[in-house]
């Protein structure tokens, strides 16, 4: 039975506390810090966006981060087994585990894109600078047709189609070999499949010994990105137009603060950039010493994560400003978010720099490290959950190695749908689905269950037993502010929901979007009923929903009145006049021959109470508890009583 050996299962611990801190920083600081936060700043008022972003960090990010890491450290188990704190809500852990599982499948594919570009950059001429198509030859609007014709053998004199940079053509048509539509999956992209296999091999080698090997690797994967980002920033600010881009990044537009979507974007970005409510924070903190001062890391890691996002914005917008100057346009016209920034805009800028391959290698090496540092924790979260759930199967070292290898291989195979020609569109669909409602609902459930059902007082005592500090500062957020914010985010997300059909996707894509969004959420109530129903929930519900005795009493009192009314009506009718025609009765229907009708006297009363237990000599019930109900009067018995009283 899962969890049977819970009390005897021995788990490892971090070699040093700094390993835990670096792992959490690497887990939180991912690709979204580089390609999403700068774009949100541009979209939502520049520097003004930092106001709702900071407030969201204070009232949502840090409190939720602190709750999860404290919960994991005290419980000392993964995100699934740890719910022995309240077994009926184990579905919350299942939902979080499903979220981590899905994310790591497509996140590995995004890392594979970076690996492909890293190897492609190891050339004297960057491959995305080569262009033999009119759409990219005519892209630079400051080039005349004569210049284009002189530098290329392609005749573009009659071309009137759309123009785009060569980096976009390389990414869409060569690297991804895109079919252009989710409804056309096409063939498997063998180039990306090999890069994906390379990525999973790296993951296995790093995690082959669990946190022992991971704790050593994070010294490199967490610190080196900051060195590379600093180098890229220095190079970026020396480019022409860098100041234009940075000013565009920082100049506040306070009028945007009146837009509710700006506040929603800030809260959502904080929530997801910290990788909260995906099980990873609980899993990583479960390997801490019990007496570690977890509240210190609860403040340190979220602040470092947000400062990293802010720092990455300077790197991105200094280069975007340079592109805008070159293309004689505004920064807004060259700004993109997501993969478009990492694989189209930034590579296009790198191609214009001296020693372009060097800068491209640095950038995509940074990209891969940021991706791997998050992927390591995502995969270890699932593996930790399985080891904690079935500890008796993994007592020895080799079963652990075998399962880690098996899980990495399964993850590689399950990534195949994202490696087809239409895989990029499927990846975008799954990303939008799994990072929407599931994580938000998990976060809301954790706050409500731990804050109200388990109880804030219990949490406070637990944290005090670990740190000798009572988390009074978090009580308003855990009990009121953070749950309300998450509920508002869920409502805002639902209000902004856009059907996949409106985007031109087929019906099956909309169905898949709903399934990926709802299946993790449905695990929460499904497990609750699965666990509680066999343990008396239905009996309790039947008891709670049963009618009051006063309700049942009404049916007997009404039937009594009806019986009396019927007896009175019978008494008023003519009685039998001919005893000879109706033997055994007199003129009023009384029995005349007690010997022929034993047990009754001449008026139908019971003579032998011992022979007819429960009645007295006149047929009245002596022990109502014998049948648990009040004696119901039939019209005949009512008439006998009436006649007896008359006589």
N, C-alpha and C positions, 0 to 999 in steps of 0.2 A: 504493500500500500504506500502511495506517495507520502512522504513526510513521516513514515513510521519510525525512522532512526534519527529523528530531529534532535533529540537531546544528546546523542552520542556522536553526531557528525562533527569531525574536526575540520576547521577551515583555516586557510592561510591568512597571513596579514602582510601589510605593506612593510618592506624592509626599513624604509624611513618615511617620516611623515611628509617630506618634500615630494616623494614619489606620488603620494595621493593628490597633493595640490597640483602638481604638474599634469597628472592624468586628467583631473577635472578641468583644468584650463584647456588642455588639448581637446577634450570632449566638447567643451562649450564653444571654443573658438574654432569655427569651421569655415566652410566656403561661403556661407551666408553672410559672414562678417565682411567679406571682400566684395561680393557681387550684389548683395541685397541692401545692406544698410546705406551705402552711398547713394544708391538709386532712390531709396525712400526719402532721404534728405532732400534730394533734388525735387522730387515729386511733391513733397509736403511742406514747402516753405523754407528750405535751406536751414539756416541756423535756428529758426523758430521751431523746427521739429525737435530740437534738443530739449525743449521745455516739456512736452508731453512724454518724450522718451525718458527723461530723468525721473519724472514723477511716476511713470510706470515701473521703473527700476526700483524705486523706494517702496511703493505700496503693493507691488505684485511680484516682481522678479526676485528680490532678496528674501521676502517672507516665504515664498513658495520653495525657493532653493533651500532655505534653512530648514523648513519642515521636512523635506525629503531626505536631506543628508543626515539630519538628526534621527529621523525614523529608521533609516538604514543602519546607522551606527548602533543604535540601541537594540534593534532586532537581530543584527548580525546574520541576516539571511538575504537572499536575492529577492527581486520584486514579486515573485510568486509565492514562495514559502513564507515570506515575512507576514503574510496576512493571517497567521495564527493569532494575531492581535485581535482579529474579528473575523472568524472563518466564514461567516455568511457573506462577507464582501470580498472574497477572494477573486471574484470576477473583475475587480478593479486591476489587480495584478495581471490577470490574463489579458485584459485589454491593453495595458501598457506594454506587455511583452509582444503582443501582435504588432503594435505600432513599431517597436524597435526592429522586429523581424522584417517587416515590409520595407522600412527605410533602408536597412543595410543592403537589401537586394539591389535597389536602383542606385543607391549611393556608390556602390562598387562600380557601377557602369559609368557614372560621372567621373570617378577617379580614373577609369580606363581611358576616357577621353583625354584627361590630362597626361596620362602616361604616353598615349599616342603622340600628342603634341610635343612632349618632352623629347622623345626619340626623333621626331621630325625636325626639331630645332637644331639637332646636331649635324648641321650642314653649313657649308660656306654661304649659301644663299637660302633664305627662308622659303620654303615651298609655297606658302600662300602669297608670296609676292609675284609669282609667275602668273601671267594672265594672257590668254589667247581668245578672249571672248569680248564682244563689243560692250556688254553690260558693265564690265569692270574697266575696260579701256577708256570708256567715256565717263567714268565715275567722277574723276577730279574735275570739277566744274571750271577750274581756271585753265584747263588745257583746251587749246583750239583744235578743230578737226584736223588741221594740217599737222600739228605736233603729234596727234594720235596716229595719223597715217604714216608719218616718218619713222616712228619707233616700233611699228608693227606691220606685219605683212597682211593683216586682216583688214578687209575692206568694210568699213563701218558707215559708209556714206548714206546708205539707205536704212540704217537702224533707227527705229523710233520706240523701242521697248524700254522697260525700266532699267535703271543703272544701279549698281551696288558694288561695294568694295570687293576686291579679289579675296580678302580674308573670309568674307561670307560665302562666296562660291566654294572656296576650299573646304570650309566647315560643313556646309550643307550637302554638297554634291560629291566630295571626295572622301572626307573623313567619315561622315555619317552615311554617305550614299543614300540620302533620304528619298523616300518615295513621294513625299509631299503631302501625305494624308494618313491618318490613323487607320482608315478603312482599307489601306493597301499595305499589309505588313511586309510583303516582298520576301527577299532572301536574307539569310543570316550574313551579317557583316563579319567576315573572317578576320579582318585586321583588328577590329574592336574586341572580338572574342578572345584573340590571343593576348591582348592587353588586359582584358578582364581576368583571364587565367593568371597572368603575371601578378595582378593585384591581389588575388586570393591566395596565391603562394606566399606573398609577402605577409599577408595577414596571419596565415598559419605559422610561419616561422617566428613571428613576433609573439604569438599567443600560445605557442606549443607548451610552455610551462606556466601559463596563466599569468597572474599578477607578478610572479617572480621575474619573468622575462619582460613583461610589459613595463614594470617599474623601472627597468634599466633603459629601455628604448625611449621613454618619454623625456629623458634628459636631452635627447637629441631632437625629437619631433616637436617638442614644445618650445625650446629655446631658439633653434635655428631659424624658424619663420620670422622671429622678431629681428634677427640680424639681416635677413634677406629683405624684409620690408623696409628697414632703415636704409639699406643700399638703394633700393628702388625709389624711395622718397627723395634721397639726395640727387639721384639722376633725374627724377621727374621735375623737381623745382628748378633745375638748371635749363629746362627746355623753354623755347619761345612759347609764350602764351600760358605758361604755368600759373602765373598770378591771376590771369583771367578766370581760369578754371577754379582756383581755390576761392576767389572772391564769390564766384557763383555758388560754390558749395556752402559758404558760411553766411552770406548775406541773408538776413532774416526777412521773411514776409509774414508779419504778424497777423495779417488778415486771414491767412489760412487756418489759424487756430480756432476760428469759429466753425470750421467744418468738422463734423463728428468723425468722418472717415480718417482724418489726420490722427486723432486720438486713438482710434481703433487700430490703425497701422502701427502706432508706437507700442501699444500694449501687446499686440500680436508678435511684433518683432522681438520684444524683450522676452516674451514667453518662449518662443522657439529658439532664439539665439542661445539661451541658457540650457537648451535640451532638457527642459523640465517635463515631468510626467510621461517619460518614455521608459522608465525603469532603470536607466543607466546611472542616475545619481544614487539611487538606493543600492544598486549592485556594487558600485565602486566604494561607497562609504561603508558597506557592510564588512569590508576587510580592515577597517580601522581598529585601533585599540579602543577598548570600551571607555577609557578615561580621556580620550583625545578631546581637546577643546574645539568641538565642531563648529561652534558659533563664530569662531575666528575665520574659518574657511568660508562660512556662509556669507560673510561680508566681502572677503578678499576676492574670491573667484568671480562673482558677478560684476564687481567694479572693474577688474582687469579685463573681463570680456567686453564690457561696454567701451572702455577706453581703447581697446584694440579696434573695435568697429570705427570709432571716431578717427583713430590714427590711419586706418585703411582708406578712409575717405579722402585724405590729402594725397595719398598715392594715386588713387584713381582719378581725381579731378584735376590734378596737375597735368596728367597725360591727356585727359579730355580737353583741357584748355589748349594744349599744343595741337591736337587734331583740329579743333575749331579754327585756330589761326591758319593752319595749312589749307583748310578747305574753304576759308573765307566765309564762315557761317557762325552761328551762335553755339554755345555749349549745349543748349537744350536740344539742338538738332542732332547731336552726335551721341547723346546719352542714352544708354540702354541698361536694363537690369538683367540679372540672371545669367544664363549661358551666353547670351548675346554680348555681354560685357567681357566675359573671360575669353571667349573664343572668336569674337569678331572685332570688337572695338579695340581692345587692348593689343591683340596681336598686330592689328593694322598700324597702331602707333609704334609698336616695337620695331616694325620693319623700316621705319623712317630714321631710326637712331643709328649712329655709328656703332660698329661692332654689334649689329643687331642680333646675331645668333647667341652671343653671350647673354644679353639681356633677356632674350626669349627663354634660354635654358634656366636662368635664375627665376623668372616668373613662373614657369610651369613646374619647376622643382618645388617652389613655394606652394603652388596649387596642389600638387600631389601630397606634400607633407601635411598640409591643413586637412585634406581629405582623409588621409590615413589615420591621423591622430584622432579623428572622430570615429572612423570606422572600427578601430581597435576596440574602443569602449562599447560600441553598438554590438559587435559580435560577442565580446566577453559577457555582456549582459545576458544574452540568450544562453550561452554555455553555463554561466554561473547558475542560472535558474534551473537548468536541467540537472546539474550536479547536486544542487540543494534539494531538488524534488525526489531524486532517486539516489541517495548517498550510498546505499548498499551495493549499487552496481559499479561504483567508481572508487572503491577502497584502494585499489592498486594504481600504479602509475600508468601502465600501458593501456588500460581501458580509457583513461582520460585522453591520452595522445590519440587513440583511435577515434574517439568521438569528436575531438577537435578537427582532425583531418576530414572525417565524414561530413561534419557540418559545413566546413569550408567548401568541400566538393559539391554538396547539395546547394549551397548558396550560389556557386558558379553556374550550376545547371539551371536554377530558377531564374537567373538573370538573362537567359536566352531571349525571352520575348522583348526585352529592352535592347537587344543587339541586332534586331532585324532592321530592315530599311524604314519601317514605320515605328521603330522602337522609341525614338526621341519623343514622338507625340504621345505614346503610351506612358512613357516616363513622366511627362508633364501632367498627364491625367492622374496617375497614381500619387504623385507628389502633392498635387492640390487636394486630393481626397484624404490621404492619411494624415496630413499636417493640418487638417481643418478641425472638424468636430471631435474626432476621437481623443486627441491629446487634451483639448479644452474640457471635455466632459470628465476625463480621468482626473484632471486637476481639480475640478469642482467637487467631485466625489471624495477625493482625498481630504480636502479642506473640511467638508461637511462631516465625513465619518470620523476623522481624527479629532476634529474640533468639538463636535457635539455628541456623537454616539460613544466613541471612546472617551472623549472629554478633554477639555483644555487642562483641567487640573491634573489629570493623569499624565498628559504630555509634559506639563511643567515639572512634575515629580521625576519623570524619566530623564529629562534633560539635566535636572539638578543632580541626579544620581551619577551622571557622567561628568559634568563640568563644574559642579558646585555653583552654578549660575542659574537663576530662574529667568526664563525668556519673557519677562513682562513686556518688553518693548515690542514683541511680536503679537501680543494678544489681540489688539484691535484689528490687525490685518488678518490674522488667522480666523477670527470669529466673524468679522463683518466686512471689512474693506475688500480684501482679496476675493472672497466668494461673490460679492456684488459685482466687482470688476469682471470676473470671469463670466458671470451670467450675462452681463451687458455685452461682452465680446461675442458670446454665443449668439445672442439676439442680433447683434450687428452683422455677424457673419451670415446668419440666415437671411437677413434683409438684403444683403448684397449678393446672395447666391444667384449664379447665372447658370442656366441649364446648358449642358454640353450640346444639346440640339441646336441652341441659338448660335453656337460657334461653328456649326456645320458638321458636327460629329454624328455618327450613326446612332441608332437607338441602343445598340448593345454597349456603346461607350457610356451612355447615360446610366444604363443599368449597372455597369461595372463601377462607375463612380459612386452610385448609391450603396452598392454592396461593400466596397472598401471603406466607405464612411461609416456605415451602420453596423457591420458585423462586430467590430471591437466594442462598440457601445452596447450592443445587445448581449454581449457576454456578461455584463454586470448584472442585469436582472435575471438572466437565465441561470447563472450560478446561484444567485440568491434563492430562487425557488427550488433549484435542484438540491441545495443543501438543507433548506429549512422545512420543506414539505415532508420528507420522511421522518423528521424529528418533531412532529407535532404541530406544524404550522396550520395544516388544514383543520385539525381538531380545534386549535385555538381560534381560527377564523370562523368555524362553525359555531363555537361558543359565543364569540363576539357578535356574530350576525344573527343569532337565534332570537326569536321574539320574546318579549318579557312575559312573565306568567299572567299578567293582567290581560294580555292579548288572547291567550288560550282560554282564560276564564270566561271570556265573552261568549264563546261558542256553547258552553254548557249552560250558562245563565239564560241564553236565548232559547235553547232547546227545552229548558225547564218550563219557561213561560208558555212555549208552544204546546208542551205536553199537558200542562194544567188547562189551557184553553180547550184543547181537544177533549179532555176528560169531562169538563163541564158541559161541552156540547153533547157528548155521549149520554151523560146523565139526564139531560133534558129530553132525550128521545124516548119513545114508548118502549117499555120493557117486555120481556117475554110473558105471555099470558097463559100459555098452554104447556105446563110442565110435562104432561104425558107425551106431547109431540117432541119436546126437547128434553129427553131424560137426563137426570143428573143436575138439573138447574131448577130453581124456583122461579117465581115471577119476576125477580129482579136479577137473575143470572147467577145466584149463589149456588154453590155445590151442596146438594142434599145428602149425598151418600159418601161420608168420609172414608168408609172402608173400600169403596170402589175407586176412590181417588186418594190414595194414601198420602200422608204428610200435610193434609189440609183439613181444616175444620169445615163447618158448614158455610163459612163465608170466605173460604179460600186462603185462610191464614195458615202459616206453617206451625205444626204442632210440636215438631221434634227439632229443636235448634241444634242438637248434637249431630243429627243425621244430615242437616242442611247447614253446615257451618257458615258463619258470617252473617246470619240473619237471626233476628229475635222472633218472638212468637207472632209478630204481625208482619213478617217479611221485610223488616228494615235492616239495612246493612249496619253491622256492628263495628267492622274493622275496615275503614276506607283504604288502608295501606295495602290490603290484599291485592287490589288491582290498580292502585296508584291513581285512581280517578274517582270523581264523585259519581254517586249512583244515578244512572239515567232512568227517568220515569217513562215507561211506555204508557200508552193510553189505557191498556187493560189494568196495569198495576195502579195507575192513578185512580181508576174507577173503583178498584177494590178498597183503596185507602179512603176514598170519599164515602163509599157505602159503609165502611167500618165506622167512620166518624159519625155518620148519620144514625147508624144503629145504636 
